[in-house]
Amino acid sequence: MIANLMMYRRPELAGAHDRYWQLIRTALRDAGIDSPETLSQDSEEFFVWNHPELVLSQTCGMPYRTWLHDKVELVGTPDFGIAGCPPGYYRSALVVRANAPQTDMDAFMGARFAYNQTFSQSGYAAPYWHVTPRGFWFEDRLQTEAHLESAKAVADGRADIASLDAVTWRNIERYEPFTKELRVLEWTKPTPGLPLITAPGNDADAIFEAVTKAIADLQDDDRLLLGIRGIVKIPKEDYLKVPNPD
């Protein structure tokens, strides 16, 4: 068995994630579902997502619709209370240096764009569909492997602009002093947030109820740290209809 909640992992949140998992695990046990004692937070993401004994993990919308939707069960989508978004939805912050003179996206034609992965909804797909209707895409791109590293690349001048998951950006603003060097230029439109998944054959509805109970049982401090408000059911079709970059 394996489980992880790695998508919004930070050192400052490790304890809260562990306590959250223990609440989920207790609720799973009460429902007659076995689960691992600890989260495998350092495991490679696709190894976890494709594991035949996956109990619970969180993936990104683009990997889900591109590779995973017919290989896993959709459990539900955590609601992180992102401003300007329906429950369970999120969007991306397009961040630039605070002292950049440009005031709109059109002025960043020819800029260097930092992104985590080409299969990231928030880091690549969302900005692609935000920018290309304006008649261009960033030809000069820097792959950083992580949203945090994309933000750092903009702050230290290795890139001019980056697109960051709104939840991740909220955490970066909370914990990283370098964010005083950054500002949000624009926001992308909302899309379904990062879904929770489980292996085929598992009882996704029972797992949904276990996560619901765990969120309700979180201590206020942990709920605030994680920024989680609840869990909602977003139809699979709503994920699949989000377009991939050309």
C-alpha positions in Angstrom: 0.0 0.0 0.0 1.1 3.6 -0.6 -0.3 7.1 -0.1 1.0 10.6 -0.3 -0.1 14.2 -0.4 2.9 15.7 -2.0 1.5 18.4 -4.3 1.5 21.1 -1.7 4.4 19.8 0.4 6.6 22.2 2.3 8.8 21.7 5.4 6.6 24.1 7.3 3.5 22.0 6.5 5.0 18.5 7.2 3.5 18.2 10.6 0.1 19.4 9.5 0.1 16.9 6.6 1.1 14.1 8.9 -1.7 14.9 11.3 -4.2 15.3 8.5 -3.1 11.8 7.1 -3.6 10.2 10.5 -7.2 11.6 10.6 -7.8 10.3 7.1 -6.3 6.9 8.1 -8.5 6.7 11.2 -11.6 7.4 9.1 -10.5 4.8 6.5 -10.0 2.2 9.2 -13.5 2.9 10.6 -14.8 2.3 7.0 -12.9 -1.0 6.9 -10.2 0.3 4.5 -6.5 -0.5 5.1 -3.9 2.2 4.6 -0.2 2.8 5.2 0.9 4.2 8.5 2.8 7.1 6.9 2.8 9.1 3.7 5.4 8.4 1.1 6.1 12.1 0.5 9.4 11.7 -1.3 8.3 9.0 -3.8 8.4 9.8 -7.5 5.0 11.1 -8.5 4.2 8.7 -11.4 5.3 5.8 -9.4 2.7 6.7 -6.8 0.0 7.6 -9.2 0.3 4.3 -11.1 0.9 2.1 -8.0 -1.5 -0.9 -8.0 -2.0 -0.5 -4.3 -2.5 3.3 -4.2 -4.8 4.2 -1.4 -4.8 8.0 -1.8 -2.8 10.6 -3.6 -3.2 14.0 -5.2 -2.4 14.6 -8.8 -2.5 17.6 -11.2 -5.4 18.1 -13.6 -3.2 17.8 -16.8 -1.6 14.4 -15.8 -5.1 13.2 -14.8 -6.7 14.0 -18.1 -3.7 13.0 -20.2 -2.5 9.8 -18.7 -4.4 8.7 -15.5 -8.1 9.2 -15.9 -8.6 5.6 -17.2 -6.1 4.1 -14.8 -7.3 5.4 -11.5 -10.5 6.2 -9.6 -11.4 9.9 -9.0 -12.1 10.5 -5.3 -12.8 14.2 -5.1 -11.2 17.6 -5.2 -10.0 19.5 -2.1 -11.3 23.1 -1.8 -8.6 25.6 -0.9 -10.9 28.6 -0.9 -9.1 30.4 -3.8 -10.5 33.9 -4.4 -12.3 34.2 -7.7 -12.9 30.5 -8.1 -15.8 28.1 -7.4 -15.2 25.5 -4.6 -12.6 23.0 -5.7 -11.3 25.2 -8.5 -8.1 27.1 -8.7 -6.1 29.4 -11.0 -2.6 30.5 -11.7 -0.8 33.7 -10.7 1.4 35.1 -13.4 4.2 36.7 -11.4 6.8 39.1 -12.5 9.5 41.2 -10.7 8.0 43.9 -8.6 10.0 46.6 -10.3 9.3 45.4 -13.9 8.0 48.4 -15.8 5.5 46.3 -17.9 1.9 46.6 -16.9 0.2 44.0 -19.1 0.8 40.6 -20.6 1.3 41.9 -24.2 4.4 43.7 -23.0 6.0 40.4 -22.1 6.2 39.1 -25.7 9.8 37.9 -26.0 10.2 37.5 -22.2 11.8 34.5 -20.7 9.1 32.2 -19.1 9.9 29.9 -16.2 7.8 26.8 -15.7 7.9 23.7 -13.6 6.9 21.0 -16.1 5.2 20.9 -19.5 2.6 18.5 -18.0 1.6 21.0 -15.3 -1.9 22.5 -15.6 -1.1 25.6 -13.5 2.5 26.0 -14.6 2.2 25.5 -18.3 -1.3 24.7 -19.7 -3.1 27.5 -18.0 -0.6 30.2 -19.0 -0.5 28.8 -22.5 -4.3 29.3 -23.0 -4.0 32.7 -21.2 -1.3 34.0 -23.5 -1.8 32.4 -27.0 -5.1 34.3 -27.7 -3.0 37.4 -27.6 -1.1 36.0 -30.6 2.1 34.7 -29.1 3.7 32.1 -26.8 6.9 32.3 -24.9 9.7 31.1 -27.2 12.4 31.6 -24.5 11.5 29.1 -21.7 13.3 27.9 -18.6 12.2 24.6 -17.1 12.7 24.6 -13.3 11.0 21.4 -12.1 9.1 23.2 -9.3 6.8 26.2 -8.8 9.1 27.4 -6.0 12.1 27.3 -8.3 10.2 29.2 -11.0 9.4 32.0 -8.5 13.0 32.1 -7.5 14.1 32.3 -11.1 11.9 35.4 -11.6 13.0 37.0 -8.4 16.7 36.6 -9.1 16.5 37.6 -12.8 17.0 34.3 -14.5 13.5 34.6 -15.9 11.0 37.4 -16.4 7.7 35.7 -15.7 6.3 32.5 -14.3 2.9 30.9 -13.7 2.3 29.5 -10.2 -0.5 27.4 -8.8 -2.6 29.8 -6.6 -2.3 27.5 -3.5 1.5 27.2 -4.0 1.8 31.0 -4.5 -0.2 31.6 -1.3 2.3 29.4 0.6 5.3 31.0 -1.1 4.1 34.4 -0.1 3.7 33.2 3.5 7.1 31.6 3.9 9.5 33.0 1.4 11.0 36.5 2.0 12.0 36.9 -1.6 8.4 37.3 -2.6 8.8 41.0 -1.8 10.7 41.1 -5.1 7.6 39.8 -7.0 4.1 40.9 -8.0 1.1 39.3 -9.7 0.7 40.7 -13.2 -2.5 38.7 -14.1 -4.5 35.7 -13.1 -5.5 32.8 -15.4 -9.2 31.7 -15.5 -10.3 29.0 -13.0 -10.1 25.3 -13.8 -10.8 22.2 -11.7 -8.3 21.9 -8.9 -5.8 19.1 -8.1 -7.9 15.9 -7.7 -7.5 13.1 -5.2 -7.2 9.7 -6.7 -7.0 6.0 -5.7 -6.2 2.8 -7.5 -8.9 1.0 -9.6 -11.2 -1.2 -7.6 -11.0 0.8 -4.4 -14.1 2.4 -2.9 -13.7 6.0 -4.0 -16.9 7.1 -2.3 -15.9 5.7 1.0 -12.5 7.4 0.7 -14.2 10.6 -0.1 -16.3 10.3 3.1 -13.1 9.6 5.1 -11.4 12.7 3.7 -14.5 14.7 4.4 -14.5 13.6 8.0 -10.7 14.2 8.4 -11.0 17.8 7.2 -13.9 18.4 9.6 -11.8 16.9 12.4 -8.7 19.0 11.7 -7.5 21.3 14.4 -8.0 25.0 13.5 -4.3 25.6 13.3 -3.7 22.7 10.9 -6.7 23.7 8.7 -5.3 27.2 8.5 -1.8 26.0 7.7 -3.0 23.7 5.0 -5.6 26.2 3.7 -8.1 23.5 3.1 -11.9 24.1 3.6 -13.5 20.9 2.4 -13.7 18.4 -0.5 -16.1 18.5 -3.4 -17.0 16.2 -6.3 -16.1 17.6 -9.7 -17.2 15.4 -12.6 -14.5 13.5 -14.5 -15.8 15.1 -17.7 -15.0 18.6 -16.3 -11.4 17.6 -16.1 -11.3 16.0 -19.5 -12.7 18.9 -21.3 -9.9 21.3 -20.2 -7.7 21.6 -23.3 -4.0 20.7 -23.5 -1.5 23.0 -25.1 -1.1 22.5 -28.8 
